[in-house]
Amino acid sequence: MLSATTAVLRNCVRCNAAALGGVAARLKHTLPDMPYDYGALEPYISAEIMQLHHSKHHQAYVNNLNIAEEKLAEAEAKGDVSAMIALQPALRFNGGGHINHSIFWQNLSKDGGEPSGTCLY
């Protein structure tokens, strides 16, 4: 699982690093493809719930993160520090939701399994 998580984080960092090149270089965040079919976790989680969670809930984080980053770019171009500060909660919330869900999809498995490594409890 660590390698999948690392890949997700590297992709997010790559997108953000490219965005530092200026407004024209900014890349939009996208909803990652599911690593398995929506119905792969049935009967534990229904295909309908997985589809809704991925295509609606996670997609909302992606859309709102892109909107917040566009507004941030506009505020940076204008030198509007107040707007840049005001956008921080939206960037944190939606960016965190996007990253957390990207990791979440990788952590689910149709094959089940037991935790590995040292338990924290």
All heavy atoms as an XYZ file, in Angstrom:
917
protein
N       0.804     -1.205      0.000
C       0.000      0.000      0.000
C       0.848      1.270      0.000
O       0.450      2.264     -0.537
C      -0.905      0.050      1.243
C      -2.171     -0.735      1.163
S      -3.052     -0.494     -0.375
C      -3.663     -2.118     -0.579
N       2.006      1.223      0.626
C       2.839      2.411      0.698
C       3.202      2.911     -0.689
O       3.164      4.103     -0.942
C       4.096      2.141      1.523
C       5.011      3.340      1.743
C       4.238      4.465      2.413
C       6.201      2.965      2.570
N       3.501      2.016     -1.603
C       3.891      2.457     -2.939
C       2.741      3.159     -3.657
O       2.945      4.139     -4.361
C       4.401      1.285     -3.770
O       3.386      0.333     -3.930
N       1.503      2.668     -3.486
C       0.346      3.318     -4.103
C       0.130      4.697     -3.491
O      -0.142      5.670     -4.189
C      -0.900      2.462     -3.943
N       0.255      4.787     -2.178
C       0.094      6.065     -1.486
C       1.178      7.036     -1.934
O       0.896      8.206     -2.205
C       0.162      5.857      0.036
O      -0.867      4.955      0.413
C      -0.002      7.162      0.787
N       2.394      6.562     -2.035
C       3.499      7.408     -2.475
C       3.251      7.929     -3.887
O       3.492      9.100     -4.176
C       4.823      6.625     -2.416
O       5.022      6.172     -1.085
C       5.999      7.472     -2.841
N       2.738      7.075     -4.756
C       2.450      7.495     -6.132
C       1.398      8.591     -6.165
O       1.518      9.561     -6.918
C       1.996      6.298     -6.963
N       0.351      8.460     -5.349
C      -0.704      9.480     -5.285
C      -0.118     10.805     -4.826
O      -0.360     11.857     -5.417
C      -1.848      9.032     -4.349
C      -2.786     10.182     -4.042
C      -2.603      7.863     -4.952
N       0.682     10.765     -3.769
C       1.256     11.998     -3.237
C       2.242     12.628     -4.219
O       2.251     13.840     -4.388
C       1.937     11.723     -1.893
C       0.988     11.327     -0.770
C       1.779     10.960      0.470
C       0.000     12.432     -0.468
N       3.038     11.802     -4.895
C       3.972     12.336     -5.883
C       3.221     13.033     -7.010
O       3.637     14.072     -7.503
C       4.839     11.220     -6.454
C       5.966     10.831     -5.551
C       6.918      9.881     -6.229
N       7.906      9.451     -5.271
C       8.417      8.240     -5.218
N       8.035      7.328     -6.086
N       9.315      7.932     -4.317
N       2.097     12.457     -7.447
C       1.301     13.058     -8.505
C       0.772     14.423     -8.050
O       0.819     15.391     -8.801
C       0.151     12.138     -8.909
C      -0.600     12.678    -10.101
O      -0.005     13.177    -11.032
N      -1.912     12.574    -10.064
N       0.281     14.503     -6.822
C      -0.223     15.774     -6.299
C       0.893     16.805     -6.207
O       0.708     17.959     -6.550
C      -0.871     15.565     -4.932
S      -2.401     14.633     -5.005
N       2.070     16.376     -5.746
C       3.206     17.284     -5.627
C       3.641     17.762     -7.003
O       3.924     18.933     -7.198
C       4.376     16.591     -4.887
C       5.646     17.403     -4.987
C       4.005     16.364     -3.433
N       3.665     16.839     -8.000
C       4.045     17.212     -9.353
C       3.112     18.287     -9.900
O       3.548     19.261    -10.491
C       4.012     15.984    -10.259
C       5.330     15.733    -10.937
C       5.282     14.547    -11.877
N       5.397     13.327    -11.099
C       4.513     12.340    -11.101
N       3.482     12.371    -11.875
N       4.671     11.280    -10.358
N       1.815     18.115     -9.684
C       0.836     19.099    -10.166
C       1.072     20.445     -9.500
O       1.061     21.474    -10.150
C      -0.588     18.634     -9.878
S      -1.111     17.256    -10.906
N       1.302     20.423     -8.197
C       1.514     21.673     -7.480
C       2.842     22.315     -7.850
O       2.946     23.526     -7.948
C       1.416     21.444     -5.972
C      -0.009     21.168     -5.551
O      -0.938     21.639     -6.177
N      -0.185     20.387     -4.513
N       3.875     21.507     -8.081
C       5.171     22.051     -8.480
C       5.060     22.735     -9.847
O       5.608     23.810    -10.060
C       6.219     20.945     -8.520
N       4.331     22.122    -10.764
C       4.139     22.723    -12.081
C       3.374     24.035    -11.962
O       3.620     24.979    -12.694
C       3.398     21.759    -13.001
N       2.448     24.097    -11.018
C       1.635     25.296    -10.827
C       2.478     26.475    -10.367
O       2.116     27.618    -10.601
C       0.517     25.021     -9.829
N       3.613     26.217     -9.744
C       4.447     27.302     -9.256
C       5.103     28.094    -10.383
O       5.582     29.186    -10.163
C       5.526     26.746     -8.313
C       5.001     26.127     -7.027
C       6.155     25.510     -6.235
C       4.267     27.155     -6.190
N       5.065     27.550    -11.596
C       5.667     28.231    -12.726
C       4.889     29.441    -13.208
O       5.339     30.156    -14.066
N       3.725     29.675    -12.695
C       2.916     30.817    -13.089
C       1.514     30.391    -13.457
O       1.204     29.217    -13.537
N       0.667     31.377    -13.674
C      -0.740     31.115    -13.949
C      -0.915     30.241    -15.185
O      -1.699     29.302    -15.179
C      -1.509     32.450    -14.118
C      -2.947     32.189    -14.511
C      -1.434     33.275    -12.837
N      -0.152     30.487    -16.237
C      -0.300     29.722    -17.479
C       0.125     28.267    -17.299
O      -0.351     27.393    -18.004
C       0.519     30.368    -18.582
N       1.033     28.009    -16.350
C       1.552     26.654    -16.157
C       0.691     25.830    -15.194
O       0.963     24.665    -14.997
C       2.977     26.725    -15.629
N      -0.317     26.421    -14.606
C      -1.130     25.697    -13.619
C      -1.872     24.540    -14.279
O      -2.475     24.687    -15.328
C      -2.128     26.634    -12.947
C      -1.446     27.613    -12.023
C      -2.469     28.420    -11.254
N      -1.809     29.513    -10.607
C      -1.344     29.461     -9.368
N      -1.485     28.387     -8.651
N      -0.758     30.498     -8.838
N      -1.827     23.408    -13.605
C      -2.541     22.234    -14.076
C      -3.793     22.052    -13.231
O      -3.778     22.301    -12.036
C      -1.651     20.990    -13.946
C      -0.341     21.031    -14.718
C       0.490     19.791    -14.393
C      -0.605     21.103    -16.206
N      -4.841     21.584    -13.845
C      -6.062     21.308    -13.100
C      -5.959     19.931    -12.475
O      -5.408     19.006    -13.067
C      -7.271     21.380    -14.016
C      -7.574     22.788    -14.469
C      -9.021     22.899    -14.881
C      -9.329     24.308    -15.292
N      -9.907     25.074    -14.233
N      -6.494     19.828    -11.272
C      -6.575     18.531    -10.615
C      -7.680     17.732    -11.297
O      -8.663     18.302    -11.777
C      -6.901     18.706     -9.127
C      -5.839     19.456     -8.396
N      -4.728     18.846     -7.879
C      -5.712     20.777     -8.115
C      -3.963     19.756     -7.302
N      -4.533     20.928     -7.430
N      -7.511     16.433    -11.338
C      -8.509     15.564    -11.958
C      -8.871     14.426    -11.010
O      -8.086     14.053    -10.142
C      -7.990     14.970    -13.278
O      -6.795     14.227    -13.011
C      -7.717     16.058    -14.303
N     -10.053     13.898    -11.213
C     -10.512     12.751    -10.438
C      -9.737     11.522    -10.910
O      -9.752     11.200    -12.092
C     -12.014     12.543    -10.662
C     -12.678     11.450     -9.848
C     -12.709     11.829     -8.368
C     -14.098     11.207    -10.355
N      -9.041     10.834     -9.983
C      -8.296      9.652    -10.425
C      -9.240      8.514    -10.788
O     -10.345      8.409    -10.250
C      -7.453      9.288     -9.199
C      -8.201      9.838     -8.035
C      -8.910     11.068     -8.549
N      -8.805      7.680    -11.716
C      -9.572      6.482    -12.047
C      -9.574      5.554    -10.841
O      -8.605      5.507    -10.083
C      -8.949      5.746    -13.239
C      -9.073      6.530    -14.533
O     -10.014      7.333    -14.651
O      -8.216      6.339    -15.410
N     -10.661      4.816    -10.695
C     -10.731      3.810     -9.638
C      -9.805      2.657    -10.013
O      -9.764      2.259    -11.176
C     -12.160      3.288     -9.481
C     -13.118      4.301     -8.902
S     -12.844      4.577     -7.154
C     -13.557      3.082     -6.491
N      -9.085      2.095     -9.041
C      -8.190      0.984     -9.346
C      -8.928     -0.356     -9.479
O      -8.296     -1.383     -9.678
C      -7.232      0.966     -8.158
C      -7.979      1.607     -7.044
C      -8.924      2.590     -7.682
N     -10.249     -0.330     -9.345
C     -11.089     -1.527     -9.448
C     -12.488     -1.093     -9.818
O     -12.812      0.097     -9.786
C     -11.098     -2.314     -8.121
C     -11.160     -1.416     -6.906
C     -12.357     -0.845     -6.489
C     -10.003     -1.107     -6.206
C     -12.408      0.012     -5.410
C     -10.050     -0.255     -5.116
C     -11.250      0.299     -4.720
O     -11.291      1.160     -3.647
N     -13.315     -2.037    -10.192
C     -14.697     -1.768    -10.571
C     -15.506     -1.314     -9.347
O     -15.228     -1.744     -8.229
C     -15.305     -3.053    -11.159
C     -16.700     -2.825    -11.691
O     -16.819     -2.135    -12.721
O     -17.663     -3.319    -11.061
N     -16.503     -0.464     -9.564
C     -17.350     -0.003     -8.460
C     -17.980     -1.166     -7.685
O     -18.182     -1.081     -6.481
C     -18.474      0.908     -8.965
C     -18.020      2.280     -9.404
C     -18.469      2.817    -10.607
C     -17.179      3.052     -8.625
C     -18.083      4.086    -11.019
C     -16.776      4.314     -9.020
C     -17.233      4.831    -10.220
O     -16.845      6.085    -10.610
N     -18.281     -2.259     -8.346
C     -18.916     -3.400     -7.692
C     -17.949     -4.375     -7.049
O     -18.379     -5.384     -6.474
N     -16.656     -4.095     -7.088
C     -15.650     -5.046     -6.593
C     -15.733     -5.301     -5.085
O     -15.275     -6.331     -4.622
C     -14.251     -4.559     -6.957
N     -16.308     -4.389     -4.331
C     -16.331     -4.542     -2.874
C     -17.649     -5.077     -2.341
O     -17.844     -5.160     -1.127
C     -15.986     -3.205     -2.200
C     -14.636     -2.619     -2.602
C     -14.428     -1.264     -1.947
C     -13.499     -3.562     -2.271
N     -18.557     -5.427     -3.264
C     -19.820     -6.020     -2.821
C     -19.547     -7.398     -2.228
O     -18.623     -8.073     -2.668
C     -20.800     -6.104     -3.993
C     -21.303     -4.737     -4.388
C     -22.347     -4.775     -5.490
O     -22.376     -5.739     -6.270
O     -23.132     -3.827     -5.569
N     -20.232     -7.829     -1.234
C     -21.444     -7.276     -0.644
C     -21.181     -6.268      0.485
O     -22.111     -5.780      1.101
C     -22.150     -8.512     -0.084
C     -21.028     -9.372      0.372
C     -19.924     -9.144     -0.653
N     -19.915     -5.947      0.762
C     -19.594     -5.061      1.889
C     -19.945     -3.611      1.602
O     -20.485     -2.912      2.453
C     -18.124     -5.210      2.267
C     -17.771     -6.647      2.529
C     -17.065     -7.389      1.594
C     -18.211     -7.279      3.681
C     -16.763     -8.719      1.817
C     -17.922     -8.618      3.913
C     -17.206     -9.328      2.983
O     -16.926    -10.637      3.207
N     -19.618     -3.152      0.408
C     -19.968     -1.797     -0.019
C     -20.580     -1.927     -1.410
O     -19.966     -2.493     -2.313
C     -18.735     -0.871     -0.064
C     -18.025     -0.844      1.297
C     -19.155      0.533     -0.483
C     -16.727     -0.060      1.293
N     -21.768     -1.403     -1.571
C     -22.478     -1.563     -2.846
C     -21.833     -0.739     -3.954
O     -21.203      0.297     -3.706
C     -23.943     -1.155     -2.700
O     -24.058      0.247     -2.609
N     -22.006     -1.196     -5.176
C     -21.506     -0.481     -6.343
C     -22.109      0.921     -6.408
O     -21.421      1.886     -6.765
C     -21.832     -1.264     -7.617
N     -23.382      1.040     -6.031
C     -24.050      2.338     -6.058
C     -23.383      3.330     -5.105
O     -23.150      4.489     -5.453
C     -25.525      2.166     -5.698
C     -26.308      3.456     -5.714
C     -27.770      3.270     -5.314
O     -28.144      2.176     -4.834
O     -28.518      4.226     -5.492
N     -23.055      2.875     -3.903
C     -22.389      3.746     -2.920
C     -20.993      4.118     -3.396
O     -20.573      5.270     -3.294
C     -22.333      3.063     -1.532
C     -23.732      2.932     -0.937
C     -21.383      3.792     -0.592
C     -24.411      4.258     -0.642
N     -20.262      3.157     -3.939
C     -18.913      3.440     -4.436
C     -18.957      4.442     -5.593
O     -18.158      5.381     -5.631
C     -18.228      2.146     -4.886
C     -17.880      1.207     -3.746
S     -16.670      1.906     -2.615
C     -15.215      1.826     -3.637
N     -19.896      4.255     -6.502
C     -20.021      5.159     -7.643
C     -20.377      6.568     -7.167
O     -19.796      7.547     -7.620
C     -21.072      4.613     -8.614
C     -21.142      5.332     -9.935
C     -22.081      6.529     -9.920
O     -23.032      6.584     -9.151
N     -21.800      7.486    -10.762
N     -21.305      6.664     -6.243
C     -21.707      7.961     -5.699
C     -20.543      8.634     -4.973
O     -20.262      9.816     -5.184
C     -22.900      7.777     -4.745
C     -23.413      9.026     -4.060
C     -24.068      9.951     -5.066
C     -24.408      8.648     -2.971
N     -19.860      7.880     -4.126
C     -18.749      8.423     -3.343
C     -17.618      8.906     -4.257
O     -17.046      9.980     -4.034
C     -18.240      7.357     -2.375
C     -17.377      7.884     -1.276
N     -17.056      7.137     -0.183
C     -16.758      9.066     -1.088
C     -16.272      7.834      0.621
N     -16.076      9.013      0.087
N     -17.320      8.147     -5.296
C     -16.239      8.514     -6.201
C     -16.640      9.633     -7.158
O     -16.009     10.694     -7.201
C     -15.777      7.272     -6.988
C     -14.670      7.534     -7.938
N     -14.856      7.562     -9.300
C     -13.355      7.775     -7.728
C     -13.705      7.814     -9.887
N     -12.772      7.943     -8.967
N     -17.713      9.417     -7.909
C     -18.048     10.341     -8.999
C     -18.755     11.618     -8.558
O     -18.754     12.596     -9.304
C     -18.885      9.629    -10.061
O     -20.162      9.325     -9.553
N     -19.329     11.629     -7.393
C     -20.009     12.845     -6.909
C     -19.224     13.500     -5.768
O     -18.849     14.663     -5.850
C     -21.433     12.528     -6.428
C     -22.321     11.915     -7.475
C     -22.646     12.881     -8.576
C     -23.637     12.236     -9.533
N     -23.637     12.844    -10.822
N     -18.992     12.728     -4.690
C     -18.364     13.281     -3.486
C     -16.903     13.672     -3.744
O     -16.518     14.827     -3.522
C     -18.482     12.258     -2.345
C     -17.895     12.697     -1.057
N     -18.437     13.716     -0.308
C     -16.813     12.250     -0.375
C     -17.709     13.881      0.785
N     -16.719     13.007      0.762
N     -16.103     12.717     -4.216
C     -14.696     13.023     -4.488
C     -14.582     14.060     -5.604
O     -13.773     14.983     -5.525
C     -13.939     11.746     -4.832
C     -12.453     11.926     -4.948
N     -11.603     10.874     -5.089
C     -11.661     13.032     -4.980
C     -10.357     11.315     -5.188
N     -10.373     12.633     -5.134
N     -15.429     13.943     -6.628
C     -15.396     14.906     -7.730
C     -15.669     16.328     -7.232
O     -15.086     17.287     -7.742
C     -16.404     14.528     -8.813
C     -16.375     15.437    -10.028
C     -15.092     15.323    -10.825
O     -14.768     14.257    -11.324
N     -14.351     16.412    -10.958
N     -16.521     16.474     -6.229
C     -16.802     17.809     -5.673
C     -15.545     18.422     -5.061
O     -15.292     19.623     -5.222
C     -17.920     17.721     -4.636
N     -14.745     17.605     -4.359
C     -13.478     18.125     -3.819
C     -12.572     18.594     -4.955
O     -11.953     19.663     -4.864
C     -12.742     17.041     -3.016
C     -13.298     16.781     -1.641
C     -13.760     15.516     -1.292
C     -13.329     17.785     -0.672
C     -14.248     15.260     -0.023
C     -13.817     17.541      0.603
C     -14.279     16.273      0.925
O     -14.762     16.022      2.177
N     -12.469     17.816     -6.010
C     -11.615     18.168     -7.151
C     -12.104     19.470     -7.791
O     -11.311     20.390     -8.027
C     -11.582     17.017     -8.180
C     -10.862     17.444     -9.458
C     -10.935     15.772     -7.582
N     -13.395     19.558     -8.070
C     -13.953     20.767     -8.702
C     -13.712     22.002     -7.851
O     -13.290     23.050     -8.355
C     -15.451     20.600     -8.946
C     -15.771     19.541     -9.974
O     -14.916     19.098    -10.731
N     -17.017     19.100     -9.983
N     -13.995     21.889     -6.556
C     -13.863     23.045     -5.668
C     -12.400     23.423     -5.433
O     -12.091     24.604     -5.255
C     -14.594     22.790     -4.358
C     -16.094     22.789     -4.559
O     -16.624     23.514     -5.400
N     -16.796     21.957     -3.817
N     -11.509     22.452     -5.453
C     -10.074     22.760     -5.354
C      -9.628     23.535     -6.587
O      -8.905     24.537     -6.476
C      -9.267     21.469     -5.209
C      -7.748     21.627     -5.171
C      -7.302     22.546     -4.032
C      -7.084     20.257     -5.058
N     -10.052     23.108     -7.773
C      -9.692     23.827     -8.998
C     -10.232     25.251     -8.985
O      -9.528     26.188     -9.379
C     -10.186     23.059    -10.228
C      -9.337     21.843    -10.519
O      -8.140     21.833    -10.280
N      -9.961     20.805    -11.035
N     -11.457     25.427     -8.519
C     -12.052     26.770     -8.435
C     -11.253     27.646     -7.474
O     -10.922     28.798     -7.785
C     -13.536     26.691     -8.012
C     -14.369     26.081     -9.143
C     -14.073     28.061     -7.595
C     -15.775     25.669     -8.718
N     -10.921     27.089     -6.307
C     -10.158     27.848     -5.307
C      -8.783     28.220     -5.851
O      -8.300     29.339     -5.622
C     -10.040     27.048     -4.012
N      -8.141     27.303     -6.578
C      -6.823     27.612     -7.138
C      -6.905     28.657     -8.240
O      -6.003     29.482     -8.380
C      -6.137     26.340     -7.631
C      -5.640     25.492     -6.473
C      -4.780     24.319     -6.897
O      -4.778     23.964     -8.096
O      -4.122     23.757     -6.012
N      -7.980     28.652     -9.020
C      -8.165     29.693    -10.032
C      -8.331     31.055     -9.369
O      -7.743     32.050     -9.800
C      -9.387     29.385    -10.895
C      -9.183     28.235    -11.860
C     -10.479     27.792    -12.551
O     -11.502     28.499    -12.450
O     -10.444     26.726    -13.192
N      -9.130     31.101     -8.309
C      -9.322     32.352     -7.570
C      -8.013     32.813     -6.929
O      -7.729     34.011     -6.877
C     -10.412     32.185     -6.515
C     -11.804     32.057     -7.106
C     -12.847     31.898     -6.022
C     -14.246     31.780     -6.621
N     -15.274     31.619     -5.593
N      -7.220     31.852     -6.437
C      -5.928     32.193     -5.852
C      -5.007     32.801     -6.904
O      -4.335     33.802     -6.640
C      -5.282     30.948     -5.235
C      -3.908     31.163     -4.599
C      -4.007     32.114     -3.408
C      -3.308     29.837     -4.172
N      -4.983     32.219     -8.093
C      -4.147     32.756     -9.174
C      -4.560     34.189     -9.520
O      -3.706     35.055     -9.741
C      -4.235     31.861    -10.405
N      -5.862     34.430     -9.560
C      -6.358     35.780     -9.840
C      -5.931     36.749     -8.733
O      -5.492     37.869     -9.010
C      -7.878     35.768     -9.964
C      -8.386     35.036    -11.191
C      -9.898     34.798    -11.162
O     -10.588     35.327    -10.256
O     -10.388     34.072    -12.045
N      -6.053     36.305     -7.492
C      -5.669     37.159     -6.361
C      -4.167     37.427     -6.376
O      -3.731     38.558     -6.108
C      -6.078     36.498     -5.046
N      -3.362     36.401     -6.709
C      -1.914     36.590     -6.789
C      -1.562     37.584     -7.886
O      -0.692     38.432     -7.709
C      -1.220     35.253     -7.056
C      -1.225     34.322     -5.862
C      -0.722     32.918     -6.199
O      -0.723     32.532     -7.398
O      -0.350     32.202     -5.257
N      -2.232     37.476     -9.031
C      -1.958     38.376    -10.159
C      -2.273     39.824     -9.799
O      -1.595     40.746    -10.255
C      -2.758     37.949    -11.384
N      -3.292     40.022     -8.968
C      -3.693     41.369     -8.538
C      -2.927     41.836     -7.309
O      -3.047     42.988     -6.912
C      -5.185     41.386     -8.210
C      -6.087     41.154     -9.398
C      -7.537     41.108     -8.945
C      -8.470     40.743    -10.077
N      -9.854     40.557     -9.625
N      -2.209     40.914     -6.674
C      -1.518     41.264     -5.434
C      -2.489     41.434     -4.278
O      -2.203     42.149     -3.318
N      -3.633     40.788     -4.342
C      -4.686     40.897     -3.328
C      -4.435     39.898     -2.196
O      -4.929     38.778     -2.201
C      -6.046     40.642     -3.976
C      -7.214     40.906     -3.045
O      -6.997     41.077     -1.821
O      -8.356     40.932     -3.556
N      -3.640     40.337     -1.222
C      -3.254     39.468     -0.110
C      -4.462     39.056      0.719
O      -4.548     37.909      1.171
C      -2.187     40.164      0.770
C      -1.837     39.320      1.980
C      -0.943     40.467     -0.050
N      -5.421     39.936      0.908
C      -6.627     39.603      1.677
C      -7.381     38.425      1.048
O      -7.818     37.509      1.743
C      -7.575     40.795      1.780
O      -6.948     41.871      2.382
N      -7.512     38.442     -0.273
C      -8.196     37.353     -0.974
C      -7.384     36.065     -0.874
O      -7.952     34.979     -0.694
C      -8.430     37.726     -2.433
N      -6.056     36.182     -0.976
C      -5.204     34.994     -0.870
C      -5.371     34.336      0.503
O      -5.480     33.112      0.596
C      -3.735     35.356     -1.100
C      -3.400     35.685     -2.534
S      -1.625     35.936     -2.765
C      -1.559     37.711     -2.770
N      -5.418     35.141      1.533
C      -5.601     34.617      2.890
C      -6.992     34.013      3.043
O      -7.153     32.936      3.614
C      -5.343     35.717      3.940
C      -3.856     36.102      3.922
C      -5.795     35.282      5.326
C      -3.523     37.356      4.712
N      -7.996     34.681      2.507
C      -9.377     34.211      2.621
C      -9.586     32.873      1.909
O     -10.476     32.096      2.289
C     -10.335     35.259      2.061
N      -8.792     32.577      0.908
C      -8.930     31.324      0.155
C      -8.259     30.129      0.833
O      -8.504     28.982      0.455
C      -8.356     31.490     -1.252
C      -9.200     32.323     -2.195
C      -8.390     32.745     -3.417
C     -10.441     31.541     -2.607
N      -7.451     30.362      1.840
C      -6.707     29.271      2.470
C      -7.598     28.156      3.026
O      -7.301     26.978      2.827
C      -5.768     29.813      3.551
C      -4.647     30.685      3.000
C      -3.862     30.005      1.895
O      -3.301     28.926      2.094
N      -3.823     30.623      0.728
N      -8.707     28.457      3.720
C      -9.557     27.355      4.212
C     -10.124     26.484      3.080
O     -10.157     25.259      3.201
C     -10.679     28.073      4.967
C     -10.083     29.369      5.387
C      -9.148     29.748      4.252
N     -10.534     27.088      1.974
C     -11.070     26.317      0.847
C      -9.981     25.456      0.214
O     -10.233     24.307     -0.173
C     -11.678     27.251     -0.197
N      -8.775     25.987      0.117
C      -7.663     25.226     -0.443
C      -7.312     24.036      0.450
O      -7.113     22.925     -0.033
C      -6.438     26.132     -0.629
C      -6.583     27.199     -1.706
C      -5.500     28.264     -1.553
C      -6.543     26.575     -3.087
N      -7.254     24.279      1.763
C      -6.940     23.190      2.705
C      -8.023     22.120      2.702
O      -7.733     20.926      2.630
C      -6.788     23.733      4.130
C      -5.422     24.242      4.462
C      -5.249     24.477      5.949
N      -6.321     25.243      6.557
C      -6.375     26.561      6.652
N      -5.395     27.291      6.158
N      -7.389     27.161      7.222
N      -9.281     22.549      2.807
C     -10.398     21.604      2.896
C     -10.510     20.751      1.639
O     -10.559     19.517      1.699
C     -11.708     22.367      3.148
C     -12.911     21.477      3.228
C     -13.170     20.735      4.375
C     -13.776     21.365      2.160
C     -14.288     19.905      4.453
C     -14.892     20.533      2.221
C     -15.142     19.808      3.377
N     -10.546     21.403      0.482
C     -10.734     20.675     -0.768
C      -9.474     19.936     -1.210
O      -9.558     18.824     -1.737
C     -11.247     21.612     -1.855
C     -12.647     22.080     -1.534
O     -13.579     21.294     -1.512
N     -12.795     23.369     -1.239
N      -8.321     20.526     -0.974
C      -7.067     19.823     -1.282
C      -6.901     18.602     -0.398
O      -6.541     17.516     -0.875
N      -7.206     18.749      0.885
C      -7.119     17.616      1.802
C      -8.126     16.536      1.452
O      -7.810     15.343      1.487
N      -9.347     16.929      1.102
C     -10.370     15.957      0.715
C      -9.968     15.182     -0.524
O     -10.163     13.968     -0.607
N      -9.378     15.876     -1.489
C      -8.935     15.226     -2.726
C      -7.802     14.238     -2.438
O      -7.854     13.075     -2.861
C      -8.499     16.288     -3.726
C      -7.904     15.763     -4.992
N      -8.364     14.635     -5.641
C      -6.859     16.215     -5.736
C      -7.644     14.415     -6.734
N      -6.723     15.370     -6.801
N      -6.796     14.652     -1.706
C      -5.667     13.767     -1.400
C      -6.127     12.580     -0.548
O      -5.780     11.431     -0.833
C      -4.533     14.539     -0.700
C      -3.870     15.494     -1.693
C      -3.493     13.576     -0.118
C      -2.883     16.449     -1.070
N      -6.928     12.854      0.488
C      -7.387     11.766      1.359
C      -8.201     10.732      0.589
O      -8.051      9.527      0.801
C      -8.209     12.318      2.522
C      -7.352     13.028      3.539
O      -6.167     12.786      3.645
N      -7.969     13.923      4.295
N      -9.074     11.180     -0.298
C      -9.878     10.226     -1.068
C      -9.014      9.467     -2.076
O      -9.245      8.278     -2.320
C     -11.048     10.932     -1.752
C     -12.202     11.150     -0.851
N     -12.227     12.162      0.076
C     -13.351     10.449     -0.689
C     -13.359     12.094      0.755
N     -14.063     11.061      0.316
N      -8.032     10.119     -2.659
C      -7.132      9.432     -3.591
C      -6.399      8.299     -2.881
O      -6.224      7.216     -3.444
C      -6.127     10.422     -4.189
O      -6.796     11.386     -4.966
N      -5.999      8.525     -1.650
C      -5.350      7.480     -0.847
C      -6.376      6.427     -0.434
O      -6.097      5.227     -0.465
C      -4.659      8.105      0.381
C      -3.501      8.995     -0.065
C      -4.175      7.013      1.339
C      -2.934      9.870      1.034
N      -7.569      6.872     -0.053
C      -8.639      5.973      0.400
C      -8.935      4.887     -0.628
O      -9.031      3.706     -0.288
C      -9.893      6.815      0.678
C     -11.128      6.038      1.013
C     -11.269      5.423      2.251
C     -12.180      5.947      0.107
C     -12.428      4.722      2.575
C     -13.342      5.254      0.423
C     -13.456      4.642      1.666
N      -9.046      5.267     -1.913
C      -9.373      4.280     -2.951
C      -8.296      3.209     -3.035
O      -8.582      2.042     -3.301
C      -9.548      4.946     -4.316
C     -10.570      6.031     -4.331
C     -10.379      7.320     -4.753
C     -11.939      5.958     -3.907
N     -11.538      8.044     -4.608
C     -12.516      7.227     -4.089
C     -12.731      4.947     -3.374
C     -13.830      7.512     -3.779
C     -14.059      5.226     -3.056
C     -14.592      6.486     -3.258
N      -7.052      3.599     -2.816
C      -5.938      2.653     -2.884
C      -5.906      1.707     -1.677
O      -5.356      0.616     -1.754
C      -4.600      3.405     -2.962
C      -4.453      4.289     -4.168
C      -4.469      3.527     -5.474
O      -3.942      2.433     -5.560
N      -5.077      4.104     -6.489
N      -6.481      2.139     -0.567
C      -6.437      1.339      0.659
C      -7.545      0.302      0.753
O      -7.485     -0.561      1.621
C      -6.479      2.243      1.889
C      -5.166      2.944      2.116
O      -4.117      2.436      1.751
N      -5.221      4.112      2.701
N      -8.547      0.382     -0.085
C      -9.618     -0.614     -0.082
C      -9.214     -1.786     -0.970
O      -8.535     -1.605     -1.975
C     -10.926      0.000     -0.605
C     -11.524      1.121      0.235
C     -12.761      1.679     -0.459
C     -11.879      0.632      1.622
N      -9.653     -2.987     -0.591
C      -9.293     -4.164     -1.374
C     -10.429     -5.167     -1.398
O     -11.012     -5.469     -0.360
C      -8.050     -4.825     -0.776
O      -7.811     -6.070     -1.380
N     -10.709     -5.689     -2.557
C     -11.730     -6.730     -2.685
C     -11.256     -8.035     -2.068
O     -12.047     -8.911     -1.750
C     -12.112     -6.935     -4.140
C     -10.994     -7.437     -5.022
C     -11.447     -7.517     -6.463
C     -10.327     -7.842     -7.399
N      -9.926     -9.188     -7.454
N      -9.948     -8.165     -1.872
C      -9.380     -9.393     -1.339
C      -9.250     -9.386      0.184
O      -8.789    -10.362      0.763
C      -7.998     -9.627     -1.956
C      -8.082     -9.749     -3.467
O      -9.053    -10.358     -3.965
O      -7.197     -9.207     -4.152
N      -9.610     -8.290      0.823
C      -9.463     -8.206      2.281
C      -7.997     -8.145      2.649
O      -7.180     -7.653      1.897
N      -7.680     -8.648      3.817
C      -6.283     -8.656      4.236
C      -6.141     -8.234      5.675
O      -7.087     -7.756      6.300
N      -4.970     -8.442      6.165
C      -4.631     -8.075      7.533
C      -3.604     -6.949      7.497
O      -2.770     -6.893      6.588
C      -4.049     -9.287      8.271
C      -5.053    -10.413      8.487
C      -6.238    -10.018      9.371
O      -6.013     -9.264     10.343
O      -7.369    -10.428      9.073
N      -3.650     -6.089      8.508
C      -2.639     -5.015      8.565
C      -1.236     -5.614      8.689
O      -1.063     -6.688      9.245
C      -3.001     -4.234      9.830
C      -4.363     -4.678     10.209
C      -4.586     -6.017      9.605
N      -0.270     -4.901      8.169
C       1.116     -5.330      8.314
C       1.890     -4.226      9.022
O       1.460     -3.086      9.080
C       1.737     -5.619      6.951
O       1.708     -4.461      6.144
N       3.014     -4.582      9.558
C       3.830     -3.604     10.262
C       3.440     -3.521     11.726
O       2.684     -4.330     12.241
N       3.967     -2.529     12.389
C       3.744     -2.340     13.813
C       2.416     -1.635     14.060
O       2.145     -0.604     13.452
C       4.893     -1.493     14.427
O       6.121     -2.123     14.118
C       4.724     -1.346     15.919
N       1.601     -2.218     14.931
C       0.334     -1.588     15.298
C       0.590     -0.472     16.291
O       1.507     -0.558     17.111
C      -0.626     -2.611     15.921
S      -1.242     -3.801     14.733
N      -0.181      0.581     16.223
C       0.001      1.735     17.100
C      -0.745      1.598     18.418
O      -0.688      2.481     19.244
C      -0.447      3.004     16.376
C       0.338      3.327     15.102
C      -0.241      4.564     14.427
C       1.812      3.526     15.394
N      -1.464      0.526     18.606
C      -2.198      0.365     19.871
C      -1.655     -0.768     20.680
O      -0.848     -1.535     20.314
C      -3.690      0.172     19.626
C      -4.029     -0.968     18.705
C      -4.246     -2.246     19.227
C      -4.141     -0.787     17.331
C      -4.560     -3.295     18.380
C      -4.440     -1.827     16.500
C      -4.658     -3.093     17.037
O      -4.974     -4.124     16.208
